[in-house]
Amino acid sequence: MEEATVRVALAQIITGRDLAANLSLLDAYAHKAKAGGADLVVFPEATMRAFGNPLTDIAEPLDGPWARRVRSVAETLDLVIVAGMFTPGSLSGDGRRKVRNTLLVTGPGVETSYDKVHLFDAFGFLESDTVDPGTEPVTFDAGGLTFGLSTCYDIRFPALFTANAERGAVANIICASWGSGPGKVEQWQLLSRARALDSTSYVLACGQGDPVSQGIRAGGAAPTGVGHSAVISPFGEVLDELEGARGLLFADLDAAVVEEARRNLPVLANRRDF
């Protein structure tokens, strides 16, 4: 494995309905990330617009105006940005347009996207009613390291994380807008650490902050975030974690740490398919 170190930032923001306001939030946190020395900044799922609001009316292709604005910020700052948006999907059986829950990745030498594979049909919320699933894992290279992509409910499916690792990923990015409820924060924390151990990779778990931290009490079943973004080591150690409010955390990812983990704990090499 090629030795490399990349400084990353996780931007735990709380987005709303207004696309322009959400872009301004992204721009502000991207500047803070750059000022802190980050090579890559991760934003949560639904950065474009928070869940609990209509999505079909704002979904746009990857060359649309919202994505172009994110691309412009990345270019100006010479910074890789990962951010959740919504792209157009298929027509449903009743003629309604679905969307895709997409991660846009853009920056110096990087241009890709990932559509969420596992849709959140759980805890009374049916994402599949309005969202088309993706079909393939996606990885990308930045700063000499390979990163894998995942979104929210994907965290409950270890095979995606091991698939990313087999494609060379030394860090798995999870962008989320995690649903609140009894035990949900603890599940998020446990699953983040478990996926790091499954794949012997860093996990960058970036979620929407908790609206309650801003005095906002969201109604309905829409998952609007609980915070607790964290960076997890390949050995399952929590290197840093935020609480519920908005915030920004930094971490230096070292390929040598992943190499050591995979040498001493070769779960990828020892794994058997049944």
VOGU-3710 file (C-alpha; in Angstrom, 3 decimals, decimal comma):
1> meeatvrval> 0,000/0,000/0,000  1,345/3,405/-0,946  2,107/5,550/2,093  0,038/8,721/2,165  -1,611/11,030/4,653  -4,735/13,062/3,938  -6,308/15,656/6,239  -10,085/15,419/6,169  -12,890/17,451/7,695  -16,438/16,413/8,559
11> aqiitgrdla> -18,982/19,239/8,347  -21,945/18,480/10,601  -24,482/20,991/9,339  -28,258/21,293/9,625  -29,897/22,023/6,304  -33,418/23,196/5,585  -35,772/23,713/2,661  -33,996/26,603/0,920  -31,362/25,499/-1,603  -29,520/28,821/-1,661
21> anlslldaya> -29,258/28,899/2,135  -27,943/25,345/2,145  -25,350/26,275/-0,490  -24,253/29,224/1,641  -23,832/26,857/4,582  -21,756/24,506/2,440  -19,624/27,393/1,202  -18,981/28,673/4,741  -18,008/25,264/6,124  -15,864/24,453/3,091
31> hkakaggadl> -13,896/27,653/3,738  -13,488/26,669/7,400  -12,309/23,217/6,363  -9,751/24,688/3,975  -8,543/27,117/6,642  -8,010/24,123/8,920  -5,770/22,467/6,358  -8,225/19,893/5,007  -7,657/18,254/1,638  -11,204/16,844/1,627
41> vvfpeatmra> -14,422/17,891/3,366  -17,463/15,656/3,813  -20,996/17,033/4,108  -24,039/14,967/5,100  -26,810/13,345/3,143  -29,515/15,803/2,054  -27,161/18,787/2,036  -29,099/20,057/-0,971  -32,435/20,002/0,886  -33,452/18,480/4,201
51> fgnpltdiae> -35,801/15,523/4,337  -39,389/16,353/5,206  -39,553/18,703/2,202  -40,477/17,953/-1,443  -37,544/16,546/-3,409  -38,788/15,997/-6,965  -39,106/19,724/-7,638  -35,443/20,381/-6,837  -33,761/17,226/-8,167  -31,298/18,072/-10,911
61> pldgpwarrv> -28,603/16,314/-12,958  -24,978/16,351/-11,944  -24,324/19,195/-14,396  -27,219/21,281/-13,016  -26,910/24,642/-11,246  -26,672/23,339/-7,661  -23,941/20,849/-8,503  -22,115/23,451/-10,585  -22,082/25,779/-7,589  -20,602/23,067/-5,367
71> rsvaetldlv> -18,049/22,350/-8,096  -17,154/26,045/-8,197  -16,558/26,142/-4,434  -14,327/23,062/-4,688  -12,370/24,572/-7,558  -11,931/27,933/-5,833  -10,656/26,318/-2,645  -8,670/23,520/-4,336  -10,572/21,147/-2,057  -12,403/17,850/-2,600
81> ivagmftpgs> -16,051/18,126/-1,509  -18,454/15,256/-0,833  -22,081/16,380/-0,456  -25,532/14,836/-0,558  -27,935/15,970/-3,299  -30,897/14,616/-5,266  -30,811/13,732/-8,939  -33,757/12,813/-11,211  -34,987/9,221/-11,113  -37,573/7,166/-12,964
91> lsgdgrrkvr> -41,313/7,560/-13,295  -43,226/5,530/-10,706  -46,241/3,392/-11,576  -48,636/6,265/-10,889  -46,675/8,654/-13,098  -44,826/10,482/-10,345  -41,161/11,274/-10,832  -38,771/9,636/-8,369  -35,314/10,909/-7,400  -31,971/9,343/-6,632
101> ntllvtgpgv> -30,267/9,975/-3,300  -26,876/10,978/-4,665  -23,474/11,872/-3,268  -21,606/14,350/-5,439  -17,807/14,160/-5,191  -15,893/16,959/-6,850  -12,558/18,703/-6,537  -9,001/18,744/-7,889  -8,623/15,640/-10,044  -11,852/14,104/-8,714
111> etsydkvhlf> -15,296/13,941/-10,294  -17,708/11,120/-9,451  -21,015/10,330/-7,737  -22,706/7,557/-5,797  -26,406/6,694/-5,658  -27,570/5,221/-2,355  -27,966/1,451/-2,786  -29,966/0,491/0,321  -33,152/2,520/0,678  -34,505/3,361/4,115
121> dafgflesdt> -37,760/1,437/4,329  -37,741/1,224/8,111  -39,082/2,843/11,272  -42,219/3,973/9,437  -40,378/5,764/6,619  -40,547/4,456/3,017  -37,723/5,978/1,024  -38,464/3,586/-1,853  -41,791/5,371/-2,460  -39,921/8,350/-3,855
131> vdpgtepvtf> -36,330/7,222/-4,470  -34,670/4,868/-6,973  -31,796/2,762/-5,588  -28,278/2,755/-6,920  -26,715/-0,518/-8,013  -22,925/-0,328/-7,639  -20,227/0,535/-5,096  -18,203/3,642/-5,907  -14,674/4,535/-4,840  -12,441/7,469/-5,698
141> daggltfgls> -8,834/8,544/-5,173  -7,772/11,747/-3,456  -4,401/12,710/-2,027  -2,992/9,249/-2,688  -5,730/7,441/-0,715  -8,792/5,566/-1,968  -12,171/6,367/-0,417  -15,411/4,372/-0,561  -18,860/5,940/-0,502  -22,052/5,068/1,357
151> tcydirfpal> -25,197/6,801/2,526  -27,088/6,486/5,830  -29,013/3,163/5,812  -26,108/1,609/3,883  -24,288/1,506/7,226  -26,376/-1,517/8,242  -25,014/-3,614/5,349  -21,393/-4,725/5,897  -20,928/-6,146/2,396  -20,828/-2,675/0,843
161> ftanaergav> -17,964/-1,652/3,116  -15,935/-4,791/2,450  -16,614/-4,366/-1,283  -15,195/-0,845/-1,098  -12,158/-2,134/0,793  -11,600/-4,815/-1,831  -11,585/-2,018/-4,405  -8,745/-0,392/-2,492  -10,591/1,919/-0,089  -8,678/2,728/3,095
171> aniicaswgs> -11,497/4,993/4,293  -15,263/4,576/4,010  -17,348/7,756/3,947  -20,872/7,590/5,363  -23,083/10,606/4,676  -26,298/10,484/6,699  -29,421/12,209/7,884  -30,056/9,722/10,675  -33,547/9,296/12,064  -34,055/10,064/15,730
181> gpgkveqwql> -35,690/7,756/18,255  -34,936/5,523/21,228  -31,497/3,981/20,902  -30,846/5,469/17,457  -27,732/7,455/18,445  -26,273/4,346/20,068  -27,001/2,316/16,920  -25,279/4,932/14,753  -22,208/4,842/16,986  -22,106/1,049/17,157
191> lsraraldst> -22,604/0,563/13,422  -19,912/3,107/12,544  -17,375/1,260/14,672  -18,480/-2,143/13,405  -18,098/-1,145/9,761  -14,553/0,083/10,485  -13,708/-3,324/11,960  -15,455/-5,231/9,147  -13,381/-3,472/6,514  -10,274/-2,571/8,564
201> syvlacgqgd> -10,619/0,943/7,185  -11,161/4,394/8,568  -14,824/5,352/8,757  -15,805/8,988/8,230  -19,362/9,113/9,540  -20,833/12,533/8,739  -24,436/13,181/9,724  -26,845/16,055/9,765  -26,820/17,772/13,132  -29,789/17,461/15,456
211> pvsqgiragg> -32,390/20,194/14,706  -33,365/20,119/18,382  -29,951/21,661/19,108  -31,251/24,763/17,278  -34,621/24,706/19,009  -36,329/23,108/15,983  -38,688/20,210/16,618  -39,341/18,415/13,356  -42,653/16,620/12,983  -43,430/13,507/10,977
221> aaptgvghsa> -41,308/10,470/10,211  -38,652/12,176/8,081  -35,095/11,484/9,306  -33,617/14,924/9,975  -30,416/14,083/11,849  -29,072/13,338/15,309  -25,487/14,588/14,962  -22,632/12,537/16,440  -20,459/12,678/13,342  -17,254/10,777/14,024
231> vispfgevld> -13,965/9,526/12,649  -13,265/5,882/13,469  -9,904/4,125/13,145  -9,445/0,790/11,319  -9,297/-0,815/14,784  -12,742/0,562/15,694  -11,439/3,343/17,934  -13,349/6,642/18,001  -10,706/9,215/17,105  -13,046/12,200/17,390
241> elegargllf> -16,785/12,762/17,660  -19,178/15,703/17,724  -22,377/15,929/19,743  -25,732/17,095/18,364  -25,048/20,682/17,334  -23,437/21,998/14,175  -19,694/21,589/14,071  -16,573/20,717/12,146  -14,013/18,081/13,046  -10,665/17,243/11,490
251> adldaavvee> -8,628/14,071/11,217  -5,388/13,008/9,549  -5,777/9,687/7,755  -2,601/7,623/7,457  -2,410/4,751/4,990  0,217/3,077/7,187  -2,350/2,671/9,985  -4,658/0,796/7,610  -1,761/-1,333/6,401  -0,929/-2,240/10,005
261> arrnlpvlan> -4,556/-3,092/10,776  -4,854/-5,358/7,745  -1,575/-7,062/8,526  -2,472/-7,770/12,161  -6,217/-8,330/11,670  -6,571/-9,804/8,139  -10,339/-10,167/8,134  -10,522/-9,238/4,459  -8,039/-11,922/3,509  -9,619/-14,498/5,842
271> rrdf> -13,213/-13,785/4,801  -15,190/-16,564/3,121  -18,257/-16,174/0,907  -21,143/-18,592/1,501
//
